[in-house]
Amino acid sequence: MPQQQRTYLLAPAALALIAISGPTLVPQGTEACDSAISIPDGFCAQVFADSLGRARHIVVAENGDVFVALRGRRGGGTVGVVALRDTDGDGKADVRQQFGDVGGTGIALAAGYLYFGANDRVVRYPLPAGGLEPSGAPQTIVSGLPADRSHRDKSIAVTAAGELFVNIGSPSNSCQEEDRSPSSPGIDPCPDLERRAGIWRFDADRQGQNQDDGERFATGLRNVVALAAHPETDDVYGAQHGRDQLSQSWPDLFTVEDNAEKPSEELVKIEQGDDFGWPYCYHDPVANRLVLAPEYGGDGNAAGRCSSKKEPLVAFPAHWGPNALLFYTGDQFPERYRGGAFIAFHGSWNRAPLPQGGYNVVFVPFVAEEPAGDWEVFADGFAGDEVSPRGAAHRPAGLAQGPDGSLYVSDDRGGRIWRIVYLGGGSR
């Protein structure tokens, strides 16, 4: 497994006007780039749109229109989908259209429809080619999904074969008798696994489904907000949020430093019938394997039943919060990025006494559908001066690839969308 690597690179000092394939041009001069975002040499991060609200996952149509899922805020805020268009080629959206009346996170484009994942349902809007707004009323594909307690967001992936994959996150931290309470044992077997803590598969073209019409495709996943089908193979991948509060719940076994660094966040390949171990197991970055959770008799070292669970492809630092996953298939970026995976990390709240982490976008090189080499931080600086959930200026939440190979990053703190383009001059 690749070792964890933290690489921070600087943005270019000067840019020239160049045209790239696709609907927009890169304006001249460094003023077109957001200098607060640190990215590799030769790249430019443009502010494509701003102040949208809680911008979650995003997709980009073949004509360059950008569609953003809006979660809304407690007590109000814009919800539904906002559609963005750049009509004058200056790299900034100048047209906005909003539709939908419920908040959500998941979004996907497939077969002439825009799919939207609200907390308790997945709907789709008929979207004509080149259209910025739906041509008809939303159709409910699946409803009645569990949305009580924690981890309500429904991330989605739609394959070319017409399969709809939905993340249904766990309702708790570790399935304790008393959630997040010191020394409370885990419920065994955990009843949450019947309806939650896994990936469900539905027919993407069938309306009026409920959870029982679908299939529990994989289990033992605490919360996979970052979910994607590989655009070339339809294989499903995800990056899941690991559990919290090892030291708070089990101070005799774990120090606060242990809690800051454990467990790993995990990039996984999700195949039918897989069991990734939650709540019985977590990934320990020191042992580099799954170990038994203390709620189920673990001591921080023993593997127990976890030796039969599926291990991750890549492990990342604890509590970074992976929220979006994208496989890059464009040809604008240098060769080394092609076929690799970008992951947007929303940022931690519980790494004290160590500094909080995440609030960035990382890159994982892939060869033949498998990770091949160390991961690295690709884009950083989103949080600004205060790296914390409430103090951060921006928190990465979504990723999308434009038709010209640009990389779009959304932010659900400040409501900003960046478009990252490659201008040349860096290592190819």
TORKOL-4160 file (C-alpha; in steps of 0.2 Angstrom, whole numbers, padded with zeros to 4 digits, m for minus):
428
<pt num="1" X="0000" Y="0000" Z="0000"/>
<pt num="2" X="0007" Y="0017" Z="m0004"/>
<pt num="3" X="0014" Y="0027" Z="0010"/>
<pt num="4" X="0006" Y="0043" Z="0015"/>
<pt num="5" X="0014" Y="0058" Z="0007"/>
<pt num="6" X="0010" Y="0076" Z="0010"/>
<pt num="7" X="0016" Y="0087" Z="m0005"/>
<pt num="8" X="0012" Y="0105" Z="m0006"/>
<pt num="9" X="0017" Y="0114" Z="m0022"/>
<pt num="10" X="0015" Y="0133" Z="m0027"/>
<pt num="11" X="0005" Y="0141" Z="m0041"/>
<pt num="12" X="0014" Y="0148" Z="m0056"/>
<pt num="13" X="0020" Y="0166" Z="m0055"/>
<pt num="14" X="0014" Y="0172" Z="m0072"/>
<pt num="15" X="0002" Y="0166" Z="m0085"/>
<pt num="16" X="m0001" Y="0170" Z="m0103"/>
<pt num="17" X="m0017" Y="0170" Z="m0113"/>
<pt num="18" X="m0020" Y="0153" Z="m0121"/>
<pt num="19" X="m0035" Y="0144" Z="m0128"/>
<pt num="20" X="m0040" Y="0126" Z="m0122"/>
<pt num="21" X="m0052" Y="0114" Z="m0130"/>
<pt num="22" X="m0069" Y="0117" Z="m0124"/>
<pt num="23" X="m0081" Y="0132" Z="m0121"/>
<pt num="24" X="m0070" Y="0144" Z="m0112"/>
<pt num="25" X="m0053" Y="0153" Z="m0113"/>
<pt num="26" X="m0041" Y="0157" Z="m0099"/>
<pt num="27" X="m0040" Y="0176" Z="m0096"/>
<pt num="28" X="m0023" Y="0184" Z="m0096"/>
<pt num="29" X="m0013" Y="0187" Z="m0081"/>
<pt num="30" X="m0011" Y="0181" Z="m0063"/>
<pt num="31" X="m0026" Y="0191" Z="m0058"/>
<pt num="32" X="m0037" Y="0177" Z="m0066"/>
<pt num="33" X="m0030" Y="0164" Z="m0054"/>
<pt num="34" X="m0035" Y="0162" Z="m0036"/>
<pt num="35" X="m0018" Y="0165" Z="m0027"/>
<pt num="36" X="m0025" Y="0158" Z="m0011"/>
<pt num="37" X="m0026" Y="0140" Z="m0019"/>
<pt num="38" X="m0009" Y="0131" Z="m0019"/>
<pt num="39" X="m0008" Y="0120" Z="m0034"/>
<pt num="40" X="0006" Y="0112" Z="m0044"/>
<pt num="41" X="0017" Y="0123" Z="m0056"/>
<pt num="42" X="0008" Y="0126" Z="m0072"/>
<pt num="43" X="m0010" Y="0126" Z="m0066"/>
<pt num="44" X="m0022" Y="0140" Z="m0062"/>
<pt num="45" X="m0037" Y="0139" Z="m0051"/>
<pt num="46" X="m0051" Y="0151" Z="m0057"/>
<pt num="47" X="m0066" Y="0156" Z="m0047"/>
<pt num="48" X="m0080" Y="0150" Z="m0059"/>
<pt num="49" X="m0095" Y="0155" Z="m0047"/>
<pt num="50" X="m0097" Y="0162" Z="m0030"/>
<pt num="51" X="m0109" Y="0163" Z="m0015"/>
<pt num="52" X="m0120" Y="0149" Z="m0021"/>
<pt num="53" X="m0125" Y="0142" Z="m0004"/>
<pt num="54" X="m0120" Y="0125" Z="0002"/>
<pt num="55" X="m0113" Y="0118" Z="m0014"/>
<pt num="56" X="m0111" Y="0100" Z="m0013"/>
<pt num="57" X="m0108" Y="0088" Z="m0027"/>
<pt num="58" X="m0107" Y="0094" Z="m0045"/>
<pt num="59" X="m0107" Y="0088" Z="m0063"/>
<pt num="60" X="m0103" Y="0096" Z="m0080"/>
<pt num="61" X="m0113" Y="0093" Z="m0096"/>
<pt num="62" X="m0105" Y="0091" Z="m0113"/>
<pt num="63" X="m0108" Y="0109" Z="m0117"/>
<pt num="64" X="m0099" Y="0115" Z="m0102"/>
<pt num="65" X="m0114" Y="0119" Z="m0091"/>
<pt num="66" X="m0111" Y="0116" Z="m0073"/>
<pt num="67" X="m0125" Y="0108" Z="m0061"/>
<pt num="68" X="m0123" Y="0110" Z="m0042"/>
<pt num="69" X="m0132" Y="0101" Z="m0029"/>
<pt num="70" X="m0137" Y="0113" Z="m0015"/>
<pt num="71" X="m0139" Y="0106" Z="0003"/>
<pt num="72" X="m0147" Y="0121" Z="0011"/>
<pt num="73" X="m0144" Y="0126" Z="0029"/>
<pt num="74" X="m0152" Y="0122" Z="0045"/>
<pt num="75" X="m0167" Y="0134" Z="0046"/>
<pt num="76" X="m0166" Y="0140" Z="0027"/>
<pt num="77" X="m0154" Y="0143" Z="0013"/>
<pt num="78" X="m0156" Y="0139" Z="m0006"/>
<pt num="79" X="m0159" Y="0121" Z="m0010"/>
<pt num="80" X="m0161" Y="0110" Z="m0025"/>
<pt num="81" X="m0150" Y="0112" Z="m0040"/>
<pt num="82" X="m0141" Y="0127" Z="m0047"/>
<pt num="83" X="m0137" Y="0127" Z="m0066"/>
<pt num="84" X="m0122" Y="0138" Z="m0071"/>
<pt num="85" X="m0117" Y="0144" Z="m0089"/>
<pt num="86" X="m0102" Y="0154" Z="m0095"/>
<pt num="87" X="m0109" Y="0163" Z="m0111"/>
<pt num="88" X="m0095" Y="0175" Z="m0114"/>
<pt num="89" X="m0080" Y="0163" Z="m0112"/>
<pt num="90" X="m0071" Y="0173" Z="m0098"/>
<pt num="91" X="m0070" Y="0158" Z="m0086"/>
<pt num="92" X="m0085" Y="0164" Z="m0075"/>
<pt num="93" X="m0103" Y="0159" Z="m0074"/>
<pt num="94" X="m0114" Y="0173" Z="m0079"/>
<pt num="95" X="m0131" Y="0164" Z="m0080"/>
<pt num="96" X="m0138" Y="0155" Z="m0065"/>
<pt num="97" X="m0155" Y="0145" Z="m0065"/>
<pt num="98" X="m0161" Y="0136" Z="m0049"/>
<pt num="99" X="m0174" Y="0122" Z="m0048"/>
<pt num="100" X="m0180" Y="0110" Z="m0035"/>
<pt num="101" X="m0187" Y="0112" Z="m0018"/>
<pt num="102" X="m0177" Y="0100" Z="m0007"/>
<pt num="103" X="m0159" Y="0100" Z="m0002"/>
<pt num="104" X="m0146" Y="0086" Z="m0006"/>
<pt num="105" X="m0129" Y="0081" Z="m0010"/>
<pt num="106" X="m0129" Y="0068" Z="m0024"/>
<pt num="107" X="m0130" Y="0073" Z="m0042"/>
<pt num="108" X="m0126" Y="0063" Z="m0059"/>
<pt num="109" X="m0129" Y="0065" Z="m0077"/>
<pt num="110" X="m0135" Y="0050" Z="m0087"/>
<pt num="111" X="m0145" Y="0046" Z="m0103"/>
<pt num="112" X="m0153" Y="0063" Z="m0104"/>
<pt num="113" X="m0157" Y="0065" Z="m0086"/>
<pt num="114" X="m0150" Y="0074" Z="m0071"/>
<pt num="115" X="m0151" Y="0063" Z="m0055"/>
<pt num="116" X="m0152" Y="0072" Z="m0038"/>
<pt num="117" X="m0149" Y="0063" Z="m0021"/>
<pt num="118" X="m0159" Y="0071" Z="m0007"/>
<pt num="119" X="m0158" Y="0064" Z="0010"/>
<pt num="120" X="m0172" Y="0052" Z="0009"/>
<pt num="121" X="m0174" Y="0050" Z="m0010"/>
<pt num="122" X="m0167" Y="0050" Z="m0027"/>
<pt num="123" X="m0176" Y="0060" Z="m0041"/>
<pt num="124" X="m0171" Y="0064" Z="m0059"/>
<pt num="125" X="m0175" Y="0078" Z="m0071"/>
<pt num="126" X="m0177" Y="0076" Z="m0090"/>
<pt num="127" X="m0163" Y="0087" Z="m0097"/>
<pt num="128" X="m0162" Y="0090" Z="m0115"/>
<pt num="129" X="m0145" Y="0091" Z="m0123"/>
<pt num="130" X="m0138" Y="0108" Z="m0121"/>
<pt num="131" X="m0152" Y="0113" Z="m0109"/>
<pt num="132" X="m0150" Y="0123" Z="m0093"/>
<pt num="133" X="m0166" Y="0119" Z="m0086"/>
<pt num="134" X="m0177" Y="0103" Z="m0085"/>
<pt num="135" X="m0190" Y="0100" Z="m0099"/>
<pt num="136" X="m0202" Y="0092" Z="m0087"/>
<pt num="137" X="m0206" Y="0088" Z="m0069"/>
<pt num="138" X="m0195" Y="0077" Z="m0058"/>
<pt num="139" X="m0197" Y="0059" Z="m0058"/>
<pt num="140" X="m0195" Y="0049" Z="m0041"/>
<pt num="141" X="m0183" Y="0034" Z="m0044"/>
<pt num="142" X="m0182" Y="0028" Z="m0026"/>
<pt num="143" X="m0190" Y="0036" Z="m0010"/>
<pt num="144" X="m0192" Y="0032" Z="0008"/>
<pt num="145" X="m0173" Y="0030" Z="0011"/>
<pt num="146" X="m0167" Y="0031" Z="0029"/>
<pt num="147" X="m0163" Y="0049" Z="0034"/>
<pt num="148" X="m0164" Y="0049" Z="0053"/>
<pt num="149" X="m0150" Y="0053" Z="0065"/>
<pt num="150" X="m0132" Y="0054" Z="0058"/>
<pt num="151" X="m0125" Y="0053" Z="0040"/>
<pt num="152" X="m0141" Y="0058" Z="0030"/>
<pt num="153" X="m0133" Y="0063" Z="0014"/>
<pt num="154" X="m0136" Y="0052" Z="m0001"/>
<pt num="155" X="m0121" Y="0052" Z="m0013"/>
<pt num="156" X="m0125" Y="0043" Z="m0029"/>
<pt num="157" X="m0117" Y="0035" Z="m0045"/>
<pt num="158" X="m0125" Y="0030" Z="m0061"/>
<pt num="159" X="m0117" Y="0018" Z="m0073"/>
<pt num="160" X="m0118" Y="0017" Z="m0091"/>
<pt num="161" X="m0127" Y="0000" Z="m0089"/>
<pt num="162" X="m0141" Y="0009" Z="m0080"/>
<pt num="163" X="m0137" Y="0005" Z="m0062"/>
<pt num="164" X="m0140" Y="0018" Z="m0048"/>
<pt num="165" X="m0129" Y="0016" Z="m0033"/>
<pt num="166" X="m0133" Y="0025" Z="m0017"/>
<pt num="167" X="m0123" Y="0027" Z="m0001"/>
<pt num="168" X="m0134" Y="0025" Z="0015"/>
<pt num="169" X="m0123" Y="0030" Z="0029"/>
<pt num="170" X="m0123" Y="0023" Z="0046"/>
<pt num="171" X="m0134" Y="0032" Z="0059"/>
<pt num="172" X="m0120" Y="0031" Z="0073"/>
<pt num="173" X="m0102" Y="0032" Z="0076"/>
<pt num="174" X="m0099" Y="0013" Z="0081"/>
<pt num="175" X="m0116" Y="0005" Z="0084"/>
<pt num="176" X="m0114" Y="0007" Z="0103"/>
<pt num="177" X="m0128" Y="0003" Z="0115"/>
<pt num="178" X="m0127" Y="0022" Z="0119"/>
<pt num="179" X="m0120" Y="0031" Z="0105"/>
<pt num="180" X="m0103" Y="0041" Z="0108"/>
<pt num="181" X="m0104" Y="0036" Z="0126"/>
<pt num="182" X="m0088" Y="0031" Z="0136"/>
<pt num="183" X="m0086" Y="0012" Z="0138"/>
<pt num="184" X="m0103" Y="0008" Z="0130"/>
<pt num="185" X="m0101" Y="m0009" Z="0121"/>
<pt num="186" X="m0106" Y="m0011" Z="0103"/>
<pt num="187" X="m0122" Y="m0020" Z="0099"/>
<pt num="188" X="m0118" Y="m0037" Z="0091"/>
<pt num="189" X="m0124" Y="m0040" Z="0078"/>
<pt num="190" X="m0126" Y="m0022" Z="0074"/>
<pt num="191" X="m0144" Y="m0020" Z="0068"/>
<pt num="192" X="m0140" Y="m0004" Z="0058"/>
<pt num="193" X="m0132" Y="m0015" Z="0044"/>
<pt num="194" X="m0149" Y="m0021" Z="0038"/>
<pt num="195" X="m0154" Y="m0004" Z="0031"/>
<pt num="196" X="m0139" Y="0007" Z="0032"/>
<pt num="197" X="m0120" Y="0008" Z="0033"/>
<pt num="198" X="m0118" Y="0001" Z="0015"/>
<pt num="199" X="m0121" Y="0004" Z="m0004"/>
<pt num="200" X="m0137" Y="0000" Z="m0011"/>
<pt num="201" X="m0140" Y="m0004" Z="m0030"/>
<pt num="202" X="m0156" Y="0001" Z="m0039"/>
<pt num="203" X="m0162" Y="0002" Z="m0057"/>
<pt num="204" X="m0159" Y="0019" Z="m0063"/>
<pt num="205" X="m0173" Y="0019" Z="m0076"/>
<pt num="206" X="m0187" Y="0012" Z="m0064"/>
<pt num="207" X="m0198" Y="0025" Z="m0056"/>
<pt num="208" X="m0207" Y="0022" Z="m0039"/>
<pt num="209" X="m0194" Y="0011" Z="m0030"/>
<pt num="210" X="m0192" Y="0009" Z="m0012"/>
<pt num="211" X="m0177" Y="0002" Z="m0002"/>
<pt num="212" X="m0183" Y="m0016" Z="m0003"/>
<pt num="213" X="m0184" Y="m0015" Z="m0022"/>
<pt num="214" X="m0165" Y="m0012" Z="m0022"/>
<pt num="215" X="m0151" Y="m0023" Z="m0017"/>
<pt num="216" X="m0138" Y="m0021" Z="m0003"/>
<pt num="217" X="m0123" Y="m0021" Z="m0014"/>
<pt num="218" X="m0109" Y="m0020" Z="m0001"/>
<pt num="219" X="m0109" Y="m0017" Z="0018"/>
<pt num="220" X="m0098" Y="m0012" Z="0033"/>
<pt num="221" X="m0096" Y="0006" Z="0026"/>
<pt num="222" X="m0098" Y="0019" Z="0039"/>
<pt num="223" X="m0102" Y="0033" Z="0027"/>
<pt num="224" X="m0096" Y="0035" Z="0009"/>
<pt num="225" X="m0100" Y="0052" Z="0004"/>
<pt num="226" X="m0086" Y="0051" Z="m0010"/>
<pt num="227" X="m0094" Y="0038" Z="m0022"/>
<pt num="228" X="m0090" Y="0036" Z="m0040"/>
<pt num="229" X="m0092" Y="0024" Z="m0054"/>
<pt num="230" X="m0076" Y="0023" Z="m0065"/>
<pt num="231" X="m0081" Y="0031" Z="m0081"/>
<pt num="232" X="m0072" Y="0018" Z="m0092"/>
<pt num="233" X="m0076" Y="0002" Z="m0083"/>
<pt num="234" X="m0092" Y="0005" Z="m0072"/>
<pt num="235" X="m0083" Y="m0002" Z="m0057"/>
<pt num="236" X="m0088" Y="0007" Z="m0041"/>
<pt num="237" X="m0076" Y="0015" Z="m0029"/>
<pt num="238" X="m0078" Y="0025" Z="m0014"/>
<pt num="239" X="m0069" Y="0035" Z="0000"/>
<pt num="240" X="m0077" Y="0032" Z="0017"/>
<pt num="241" X="m0077" Y="0043" Z="0033"/>
<pt num="242" X="m0069" Y="0033" Z="0047"/>
<pt num="243" X="m0075" Y="0032" Z="0065"/>
<pt num="244" X="m0072" Y="0045" Z="0079"/>
<pt num="245" X="m0068" Y="0046" Z="0097"/>
<pt num="246" X="m0057" Y="0032" Z="0101"/>
<pt num="247" X="m0049" Y="0041" Z="0116"/>
<pt num="248" X="m0065" Y="0049" Z="0122"/>
<pt num="249" X="m0074" Y="0032" Z="0123"/>
<pt num="250" X="m0059" Y="0021" Z="0128"/>
<pt num="251" X="m0046" Y="0032" Z="0137"/>
<pt num="252" X="m0038" Y="0016" Z="0145"/>
<pt num="253" X="m0034" Y="0010" Z="0127"/>
<pt num="254" X="m0030" Y="0026" Z="0117"/>
<pt num="255" X="m0022" Y="0042" Z="0120"/>
<pt num="256" X="m0028" Y="0059" Z="0113"/>
<pt num="257" X="m0014" Y="0058" Z="0100"/>
<pt num="258" X="m0020" Y="0040" Z="0095"/>
<pt num="259" X="m0037" Y="0048" Z="0092"/>
<pt num="260" X="m0030" Y="0062" Z="0081"/>
<pt num="261" X="m0021" Y="0049" Z="0070"/>
<pt num="262" X="m0033" Y="0035" Z="0070"/>
<pt num="263" X="m0042" Y="0027" Z="0061"/>
<pt num="264" X="m0037" Y="0030" Z="0043"/>
<pt num="265" X="m0049" Y="0037" Z="0030"/>
<pt num="266" X="m0051" Y="0024" Z="0016"/>
<pt num="267" X="m0051" Y="0023" Z="m0003"/>
<pt num="268" X="m0060" Y="0007" Z="m0007"/>
<pt num="269" X="m0065" Y="m0003" Z="m0023"/>
<pt num="270" X="m0083" Y="m0009" Z="m0020"/>
<pt num="271" X="m0088" Y="m0025" Z="m0027"/>
<pt num="272" X="m0104" Y="m0035" Z="m0025"/>
<pt num="273" X="m0105" Y="m0044" Z="m0008"/>
<pt num="274" X="m0090" Y="m0035" Z="0000"/>
<pt num="275" X="m0090" Y="m0032" Z="0019"/>
<pt num="276" X="m0078" Y="m0018" Z="0024"/>
<pt num="277" X="m0080" Y="m0021" Z="0043"/>
<pt num="278" X="m0089" Y="m0007" Z="0051"/>
<pt num="279" X="m0094" Y="m0006" Z="0065"/>
<pt num="280" X="m0083" Y="m0021" Z="0071"/>
<pt num="281" X="m0067" Y="m0015" Z="0063"/>
<pt num="282" X="m0057" Y="0001" Z="0058"/>
<pt num="283" X="m0041" Y="0003" Z="0049"/>
<pt num="284" X="m0026" Y="0007" Z="0059"/>
<pt num="285" X="m0013" Y="0017" Z="0050"/>
<pt num="286" X="0002" Y="0011" Z="0060"/>
<pt num="287" X="m0002" Y="m0008" Z="0059"/>
<pt num="288" X="m0008" Y="m0004" Z="0041"/>
<pt num="289" X="m0023" Y="m0016" Z="0042"/>
<pt num="290" X="m0040" Y="m0018" Z="0049"/>
<pt num="291" X="m0041" Y="m0021" Z="0068"/>
<pt num="292" X="m0055" Y="m0025" Z="0080"/>
<pt num="293" X="m0065" Y="m0010" Z="0087"/>
<pt num="294" X="m0064" Y="m0008" Z="0106"/>
<pt num="295" X="m0083" Y="m0009" Z="0107"/>
<pt num="296" X="m0082" Y="m0027" Z="0101"/>
<pt num="297" X="m0067" Y="m0032" Z="0112"/>
<pt num="298" X="m0052" Y="m0025" Z="0103"/>
<pt num="299" X="m0037" Y="m0019" Z="0111"/>
<pt num="300" X="m0030" Y="m0008" Z="0097"/>
<pt num="301" X="m0020" Y="m0022" Z="0090"/>
<pt num="302" X="m0030" Y="m0038" Z="0088"/>
<pt num="303" X="m0038" Y="m0042" Z="0071"/>
<pt num="304" X="m0051" Y="m0054" Z="0077"/>
<pt num="305" X="m0065" Y="m0055" Z="0065"/>
<pt num="306" X="m0058" Y="m0041" Z="0055"/>
<pt num="307" X="m0045" Y="m0053" Z="0046"/>
<pt num="308" X="m0059" Y="m0058" Z="0035"/>
<pt num="309" X="m0065" Y="m0041" Z="0030"/>
<pt num="310" X="m0060" Y="m0031" Z="0014"/>
<pt num="311" X="m0045" Y="m0020" Z="0016"/>
<pt num="312" X="m0044" Y="m0003" Z="0008"/>
<pt num="313" X="m0034" Y="0001" Z="m0008"/>
<pt num="314" X="m0026" Y="0017" Z="0000"/>
<pt num="315" X="m0026" Y="0024" Z="0018"/>
<pt num="316" X="m0027" Y="0043" Z="0022"/>
<pt num="317" X="m0024" Y="0053" Z="0038"/>
<pt num="318" X="m0038" Y="0052" Z="0051"/>
<pt num="319" X="m0054" Y="0063" Z="0051"/>
<pt num="320" X="m0050" Y="0072" Z="0035"/>
<pt num="321" X="m0067" Y="0069" Z="0028"/>
<pt num="322" X="m0067" Y="0063" Z="0010"/>
<pt num="323" X="m0082" Y="0070" Z="0002"/>
<pt num="324" X="m0080" Y="0068" Z="m0017"/>
<pt num="325" X="m0071" Y="0056" Z="m0029"/>
<pt num="326" X="m0067" Y="0058" Z="m0047"/>
<pt num="327" X="m0057" Y="0048" Z="m0060"/>
<pt num="328" X="m0048" Y="0059" Z="m0072"/>
<pt num="329" X="m0050" Y="0054" Z="m0090"/>
<pt num="330" X="m0046" Y="0071" Z="m0099"/>
<pt num="331" X="m0031" Y="0075" Z="m0109"/>
<pt num="332" X="m0028" Y="0093" Z="m0104"/>
<pt num="333" X="m0018" Y="0089" Z="m0088"/>
<pt num="334" X="m0001" Y="0081" Z="m0089"/>
<pt num="335" X="0000" Y="0062" Z="m0093"/>
<pt num="336" X="0004" Y="0057" Z="m0075"/>
<pt num="337" X="m0014" Y="0063" Z="m0070"/>
<pt num="338" X="m0023" Y="0053" Z="m0083"/>
<pt num="339" X="m0033" Y="0038" Z="m0076"/>
<pt num="340" X="m0029" Y="0044" Z="m0058"/>
<pt num="341" X="m0041" Y="0048" Z="m0044"/>
<pt num="342" X="m0044" Y="0065" Z="m0036"/>
<pt num="343" X="m0052" Y="0066" Z="m0019"/>
<pt num="344" X="m0059" Y="0081" Z="m0011"/>
<pt num="345" X="m0057" Y="0081" Z="0008"/>
<pt num="346" X="m0070" Y="0092" Z="0018"/>
<pt num="347" X="m0059" Y="0094" Z="0033"/>
<pt num="348" X="m0058" Y="0088" Z="0051"/>
<pt num="349" X="m0065" Y="0094" Z="0067"/>
<pt num="350" X="m0057" Y="0081" Z="0079"/>
<pt num="351" X="m0038" Y="0080" Z="0077"/>
<pt num="352" X="m0034" Y="0090" Z="0093"/>
<pt num="353" X="m0021" Y="0091" Z="0101"/>
<pt num="354" X="m0014" Y="0090" Z="0083"/>
<pt num="355" X="m0018" Y="0103" Z="0070"/>
<pt num="356" X="m0034" Y="0100" Z="0060"/>
<pt num="357" X="m0032" Y="0093" Z="0043"/>
<pt num="358" X="m0039" Y="0090" Z="0026"/>
<pt num="359" X="m0048" Y="0105" Z="0018"/>
<pt num="360" X="m0039" Y="0100" Z="0002"/>
<pt num="361" X="m0039" Y="0090" Z="m0014"/>
<pt num="362" X="m0027" Y="0075" Z="m0016"/>
<pt num="363" X="m0022" Y="0065" Z="m0031"/>
<pt num="364" X="m0019" Y="0046" Z="m0032"/>
<pt num="365" X="m0010" Y="0039" Z="m0047"/>
<pt num="366" X="m0019" Y="0024" Z="m0055"/>
<pt num="367" X="m0012" Y="0011" Z="m0067"/>
<pt num="368" X="m0024" Y="m0003" Z="m0074"/>
<pt num="369" X="m0038" Y="0002" Z="m0061"/>
<pt num="370" X="m0026" Y="0000" Z="m0046"/>
<pt num="371" X="m0017" Y="0013" Z="m0036"/>
<pt num="372" X="0001" Y="0015" Z="m0042"/>
<pt num="373" X="0012" Y="0026" Z="m0031"/>
<pt num="374" X="0011" Y="0038" Z="m0017"/>
<pt num="375" X="m0004" Y="0050" Z="m0015"/>
<pt num="376" X="0000" Y="0069" Z="m0014"/>
<pt num="377" X="m0010" Y="0085" Z="m0010"/>
<pt num="378" X="m0014" Y="0092" Z="m0027"/>
<pt num="379" X="m0024" Y="0108" Z="m0021"/>
<pt num="380" X="m0023" Y="0117" Z="m0004"/>
<pt num="381" X="m0027" Y="0133" Z="0004"/>
<pt num="382" X="m0046" Y="0132" Z="0004"/>
<pt num="383" X="m0048" Y="0135" Z="0022"/>
<pt num="384" X="m0038" Y="0151" Z="0023"/>
<pt num="385" X="m0030" Y="0157" Z="0039"/>
<pt num="386" X="m0041" Y="0147" Z="0051"/>
<pt num="387" X="m0041" Y="0128" Z="0048"/>
<pt num="388" X="m0057" Y="0123" Z="0057"/>
<pt num="389" X="m0075" Y="0119" Z="0052"/>
<pt num="390" X="m0082" Y="0135" Z="0058"/>
<pt num="391" X="m0067" Y="0146" Z="0054"/>
<pt num="392" X="m0063" Y="0139" Z="0037"/>
<pt num="393" X="m0067" Y="0151" Z="0022"/>
<pt num="394" X="m0070" Y="0136" Z="0011"/>
<pt num="395" X="m0072" Y="0117" Z="0012"/>
<pt num="396" X="m0070" Y="0106" Z="m0003"/>
<pt num="397" X="m0086" Y="0096" Z="m0006"/>
<pt num="398" X="m0088" Y="0091" Z="m0024"/>
<pt num="399" X="m0077" Y="0087" Z="m0040"/>
<pt num="400" X="m0081" Y="0086" Z="m0058"/>
<pt num="401" X="m0072" Y="0086" Z="m0075"/>
<pt num="402" X="m0077" Y="0098" Z="m0089"/>
<pt num="403" X="m0077" Y="0093" Z="m0107"/>
<pt num="404" X="m0061" Y="0102" Z="m0110"/>
<pt num="405" X="m0052" Y="0092" Z="m0096"/>
<pt num="406" X="m0053" Y="0106" Z="m0083"/>
<pt num="407" X="m0056" Y="0100" Z="m0065"/>
<pt num="408" X="m0070" Y="0109" Z="m0055"/>
<pt num="409" X="m0071" Y="0110" Z="m0036"/>
<pt num="410" X="m0086" Y="0115" Z="m0026"/>
<pt num="411" X="m0086" Y="0122" Z="m0008"/>
<pt num="412" X="m0101" Y="0120" Z="0004"/>
<pt num="413" X="m0094" Y="0133" Z="0016"/>
<pt num="414" X="m0092" Y="0149" Z="0005"/>
<pt num="415" X="m0102" Y="0142" Z="m0010"/>
<pt num="416" X="m0088" Y="0144" Z="m0022"/>
<pt num="417" X="m0084" Y="0134" Z="m0038"/>
<pt num="418" X="m0066" Y="0134" Z="m0044"/>
<pt num="419" X="m0061" Y="0128" Z="m0062"/>
<pt num="420" X="m0043" Y="0122" Z="m0062"/>
<pt num="421" X="m0035" Y="0122" Z="m0079"/>
<pt num="422" X="m0017" Y="0117" Z="m0085"/>
<pt num="423" X="m0008" Y="0131" Z="m0094"/>
<pt num="424" X="0008" Y="0122" Z="m0097"/>
<pt num="425" X="0026" Y="0125" Z="m0090"/>
<pt num="426" X="0025" Y="0112" Z="m0077"/>
<pt num="427" X="0032" Y="0094" Z="m0078"/>
<pt num="428" X="0022" Y="0083" Z="m0090"/>
